[in-house]
Each structure stands twice: as structure tokens, then as C-alpha cells.
Amino acid sequence: MFCKKEWIAMLLAGGQGSRLYTLTQKLAKPAVPFGGKYRIIDFPLSNCVNSDIDTVGVLTQYQPLVLNEYIGNGQPWDLDRNNGGVFVLPPYQKSSGSDWYTGTANAIYQNINFIDRYDPEYVLILSGDHIYKMDYEKMLNYHKEKQADCTIAVLQVPMEEASRFGIMNAYPDGTIYEFEEKPPVPKSNLASMGIYIFTWQKLRKYLIEDEANPNSQKDFGKNILPAMLADNQKMVAYPFEGYWKDVGTIDSLWEANMDLLDPKVPLDLYDDSWKIYSRNPVMPPHFVHEGAVVENSMVTEGCDIAGNIDFSILFAGVTVEEGAIVRDSIVMPGSVIKKGAVVEYAIVAENVVIEEGAVIGQRPEDAADKDNWGVTVIGNGVTIGAGAVIPPKAMIDKDVQGA
Amino acid sequence: MRENKVLGIIFSNMHDNALGELTQHRTTGSVPFGGRYRLIDFALSSMVNSGIDNIGIITKQNYQSLMDHVGAGRPWDLARKRGGLVILPPFANTGSGIYRGRLEALQGAMSYIQHNDAKYVLLSDCNIVANVDLRDFINTHIKSGAQITLMTRSAQIEPEGCQELSIVSFDEETRQINDIRTRPEAKGVQDVYMNVIIMEKVLLERLVAEAKSHDRYSLMRHALQPSIHKLDMRAYEFKGFTRRIGGMETFFNANMALLNPQVRADLFPSERPIYTKIRDQVPVKYGLSAKVSNSLIADGCIINGTVENSVIFRGVKIGRGVILRNCIVMQDTYIEDNAHLEYVITDKDVLVKDSRTLIGCDTHPIYLAKGSSI
């Protein structure tokens, strides 16, 4: 027996996140650690519960183990409910043959039965690779007020960057008349944030039609939205103001983490009225030794710091030994940076060991080849030998011998 | 059903008077400790990590904060259909229900205890900070054939700190107890009873029933001491780190002991974590002018000043130019710019305004009550 819900959310978490390379070798992008104690998916999930959505389907496909384990029964987000809650929805075998999720629209199509059980008026479609805080309820009210069939959250981006996004061209009242995916010459700077509210019965119809079309790529941006637009369905742009960042690349992941250290960036994690929930580590408070220097940084429980930390984010249970320097870097849970090692402009993944005196990455101003400078990435579980030097922009997924 | 199942009973209120101001609004069990914990977390986590998953918490008064803290027991994995955590409020079939001692408190909890199918009952207070592997204690008790086993620790005793202590004398070889002295005139290194005890449930039921029929209430005075040489009572020495919280000074020193890496390693081994209530705090943010040294800092803090030799609890904000030395700063305290505090304990939600200076000394730290504003 299922109670009718006014709306439910469907979170697309199946993407590989191939541009995060070694970071997503063993886990789906939404499970990538972020901001000291979170994973990316904590942001949309927390937004859902803070917006009073109590039923969320999480569509998984690529490397789901860590993500499944992390979501568990949904308790950290208060989504362990008798009626509703969070559901992990992988592709499954059907009597008429089985299929992987072949596109974002196909993933929702394959779960029409799940959605129908709640008989919702509206369905919110989210993706699991953005960092932002948003009250989806305001967006729903906008959707109702405009009597829209589809509402797309949009963000004003700088005009010169607009050609990287899906751009919505809209009349002043918000009605979208044109949708352009990564236009070379953008007509507006309203970028789609990948957050949609659909009136379910409408979306249901278009999903079924799209599925029947052999030429379709089964994608929301490429197929569903253009088809609805072509049929003159009421589509409106919902303007969002605030912090929003796609963390699909190494650079943007690094930047979004660093944004947390910038007091001018309007993403306040300390606001108790809109908490970001996560599965918390069970560790003692972090300890800062005598002689350590910690400035402009975020440090999580379980850390043990004797070295110098500047403009960096340390996740739970990181050890930084005496004389080690961590600067402009992100160090994920359980990693150890031994005596005298230097880590600059780097993302160090989980359970990495950086032996004594190793040098990871480099500041751009110190780089010899400035054109090929970039953030260095050390993959999960890698050991970097004593005294080894890892150049900027390197991507290390195997142990490196000491020098 | 498991063989040799153990039921855990925790007395949350036993030492409220000794802790004075710290327990004005709370039980001993809910006294904050070590940046993110409450005292009861140590007893609860020790039990859970030792496979005890049926735990009753006996309460007396002011147990609202305790209930808020333990909730349904989820952080300890005790929110169960079978067993799990049960809060046992005072049971008032006569008078006010306010018991005079552990034995009387157990009378009120007897229906819970009787309905449990455990073979053994392990009783514990929560005024001692320790991470105890109780499996060894339980196994030793079972193997030895003793009827009652008391846990002791070896501690240096000062005559003035003895009022609450019981000192156990036992035969070194058989470990059979031949004397227990309460409130003794003793000093030097002694075997001190930790108020952790195990016996078969049927024996506990018998002791409680006998006490009830004689209007007796004290476990120590009316059951244990009279049973010396009558029952096979033995001592088990716990050798790990222990600190008894018996007043403001011991509270201060026990917190400060956590700044020692060896103590932290002993108290927080990764294979036996201490669980506590989850508050979903953000990691600590250090500002440009932050200078922190030899300090333990919990999540949710924002630090812009100087912090030395201190324990900072969750959600504390420390302004620019602040100097904090040898302080214990509890949850959600706000210390405004340029304040200067040394040897100060602030309880929860304290506000220390701009440029205030407060300096206590190591034997007499200044205590700022919950919610106070300076």
C-alpha cells in the first residue's frame, strides 16, 4: 500500500564521471568525497530533505558499491521512512529482456513503475554531480504558479562561458522558447543546472514516446526537452541565485573544495537551517600538535596534525606529520603525509601514504612549464615512496617507488 | 539465543552530587567530555564493542539531556527490535520513586531485568572515562567460577579524594576478595572498585529481592560487603587508561589528559571506537589568523584566534585576537574577538563578549555555567 505523494525526486547517479579519471575508477561520481566530510551526493540528498521531499529514487549503474553502502537505509538524511524514503534503483532484468540505463531519460523510463507507485503530481529530476544548496519547494511553487509542464532551474553564467552549458532562451516571463545545447554563439546566459520539475503525467507520456523512437539518444537535454518544446508544452526557466558548481572535472572539483575556504563564496555550510547531512565518521576530535601551523583550512575529526597546513581541506582521519607541508590541496579520508613531505596543488584520494620527503605537485608560480601546469591527483590507496617527486598535473594510480 | 548472554545496566545518576555545577542540569552520564562525547558514551561504547547489545540505562532525575543524547540508541547500533537500548526512568510504586541506592534502583528495573533472557548482568556507573574491553572481564568471570566479579583499577589515592571510593583487598593468587572498604582513610596506590560488576542474573535477582524485603537499598553496603566470605567474589584488574570524574578539578584534568597522544591512543583505538550522538557538524574552519597548538578540536568550530593546550567542543566560535590557554570550551560557546581566557571551563552555549579577560588557575579553573554571558 503506497500513499500518494505530491512529488518525489529522482536522482541520476549512474554516470561514470570519466573526467575525474582515477578518482572515479572504483566509485561513482556522486560518491566522490567533498568538503572534508561529505560526498557529492550529500548535497542533493540534503536539499531534498530540507525541501520536505521524503521519497528519493537514486538511479545507479556505474561502480555502485561505495554509493550503495554510503546511502544504506538513508538514515543519515532522515530518509529511512515507513512510507517513502530513499531507494537505490539499479537497472534490472525484466521478462522482456534487460537493459542498462542507456541515457538519462531511459533511466527514468525504466523506473516508471517505481514512480507510479507513489502516483505523484510532480517529479523532480536531479543529478548527483553538483554542489549547491537549493530550496526545491520554491521551485515547485514556481512550477505551479506558472502552470508549467516542465520547469528548468537556470543560473546566470558569464556570457563567455555560456557556450559550455545547455542554454535556455526565455521570454521575460520565464517561458522558454528555445533550448540550445552548448551553443557556439549563445543568445543568452541562462544555463540549465540539470534540475527539472515535470508534471508527471506529461513526462510519463514523453518518456514512453521517446523510448519508442529508435533514433533518440534517450537523454533529457537532447531529446525530452526539445520534444516537449516542439509540442508547445509550457516550459519555464526558474532563476536560481546562489552558489552552484558542477564538479565533473579535476579542476572544478579542486576549485569547489577551495571555494569552501573563501568567505566571499555564498555557500555557507555552517547555516543550521539548511544543514548538509552525511554519514559521519566515528572518530575523536582532531588534534593539533605543538609547533603545527594550520591556517585558512578545513580540518575534520580524526585528523592528527603536526605539520603545516595552509589553504587546504583535510578529510576525516588524515595524519600530517612533523615538518610536512600541505598547501592548496585536498586530502581525503585516512591518508597519511609523512615527515617533511610537501603536497601542493594536489588532490590526494583516500588511504594514500606519502612517505617522508616526497614532493607532490607544485605551485603554478613555481612551475617550469606553466602551460602544462595543473592539479596533481594521487589515486585511492596509492603509496608514494620516500623522496619521490610527482610533477604537477600528474595522475597517479599505482604505487611510486621512492627516489 | 546466545549462550552466556550478558545484559548491561548503566547507572546514569550515581555521582551527580560530587560533580556539583556540571550536573546541575544533567545526569553524570550526560556530562560533556573530550570535545564531542558525554560520559555515558564510554560505558555504552565499551559494552557495545564487547558484544553487549541489551542495555538498560537507569535514571533518577534531570535525565532529559540524557534522553536527548542517547535517543533510540542508534549511534551505538542499539536501536533494535531484539534487545537494544531501554531507558529505565524511576519506577514509582511507592513514594516519589527516587531511589536511595543502586539496589533500590534495580528494584524499579526488575521487570525489565527479569524479562531479559540473559544469563549474566553487568552493572556499570558512568563516572569513569575508559575504553574497556569487557569481553575479557566477562570471560574471566565465567572461567573463574566466581559468583561475583568486581572490576578494579590501580590508582593513586589522596585522603581528601576518597569520599566516593571503595577500596578492594583480595588474595593476589586466587583474586578472592577479603575486604571492601568504603570511604576509607587511605592513601597511596590502591585497588579501587570501578563500580563495574558482573554476576549471574539469578543471583542479582536474589540480592534485590532480599534487599527489598529488608528495606535495604545500597548495593555496596547491603549486598556486597555482607557477602564477603559468603559468596565467591573476585577482583579483576583493568589495566588500561582510566580517569574518574569526581569533581571540577578531576573533570578538568581528565580532559587535559587527552592532549597526551598515548592517552588518546588508549582511549580511542580505531577497532573499538567511542560512539556518540551525531550532530552533522561541518569540519573545523581555521581562519587567516588562527594559531592552534596542542589542542583537541571537534567538528563545527570556527577558529580565528590563538588556542593552546585546550579542548574545544563541537560548534564553538573563536574570534580574532582571542587568546585561549588551558581551557575547556563546551559545545556552541561563542568567544568574541580579543577575549583572553586561561584555565576556564565554559559549559554549553556560553557567550564571552569582546575583550573580556578571565584567568583561573590549574587547581581552580573558573567555571562558566550553561548559557551564561560574560
Boltz contact constraints between the chains, C-beta under 6 A:
constraints:
  - contact:
      token1: [A, 36]
      token2: [B, 283]
      max_distance: 6.0
  - contact:
      token1: [A, 37]
      token2: [B, 283]
      max_distance: 6.0
  - contact:
      token1: [A, 269]
      token2: [B, 282]
      max_distance: 6.0
  - contact:
      token1: [A, 270]
      token2: [B, 282]
      max_distance: 6.0
  - contact:
      token1: [A, 275]
      token2: [B, 280]
      max_distance: 6.0
  - contact:
      token1: [A, 277]
      token2: [B, 280]
      max_distance: 6.0
  - contact:
      token1: [A, 280]
      token2: [B, 278]
      max_distance: 6.0
  - contact:
      token1: [A, 282]
      token2: [B, 273]
      max_distance: 6.0
  - contact:
      token1: [A, 282]
      token2: [B, 275]
      max_distance: 6.0
  - contact:
      token1: [A, 284]
      token2: [B, 268]
      max_distance: 6.0
  - contact:
      token1: [A, 285]
      token2: [B, 35]
      max_distance: 6.0
  - contact:
      token1: [A, 285]
      token2: [B, 36]
      max_distance: 6.0
  - contact:
      token1: [A, 285]
      token2: [B, 296]
      max_distance: 6.0
  - contact:
      token1: [A, 285]
      token2: [B, 297]
      max_distance: 6.0
  - contact:
      token1: [A, 285]
      token2: [B, 298]
      max_distance: 6.0
  - contact:
      token1: [A, 286]
      token2: [B, 297]
      max_distance: 6.0
  - contact:
      token1: [A, 287]
      token2: [B, 296]
      max_distance: 6.0
  - contact:
      token1: [A, 288]
      token2: [B, 292]
      max_distance: 6.0
  - contact:
      token1: [A, 288]
      token2: [B, 295]
      max_distance: 6.0
  - contact:
      token1: [A, 290]
      token2: [B, 293]
      max_distance: 6.0
  - contact:
      token1: [A, 290]
      token2: [B, 294]
      max_distance: 6.0
  - contact:
      token1: [A, 294]
      token2: [B, 286]
      max_distance: 6.0
  - contact:
      token1: [A, 294]
      token2: [B, 292]
      max_distance: 6.0
  - contact:
      token1: [A, 295]
      token2: [B, 286]
      max_distance: 6.0
  - contact:
      token1: [A, 295]
      token2: [B, 290]
      max_distance: 6.0
  - contact:
      token1: [A, 296]
      token2: [B, 288]
      max_distance: 6.0
  - contact:
      token1: [A, 297]
      token2: [B, 286]
      max_distance: 6.0
  - contact:
      token1: [A, 298]
      token2: [B, 283]
      max_distance: 6.0
  - contact:
      token1: [A, 298]
      token2: [B, 285]
      max_distance: 6.0
  - contact:
      token1: [A, 299]
      token2: [B, 283]
      max_distance: 6.0
  - contact:
      token1: [A, 299]
      token2: [B, 284]
      max_distance: 6.0
  - contact:
      token1: [A, 300]
      token2: [B, 283]
      max_distance: 6.0
  - contact:
      token1: [A, 301]
      token2: [B, 299]
      max_distance: 6.0
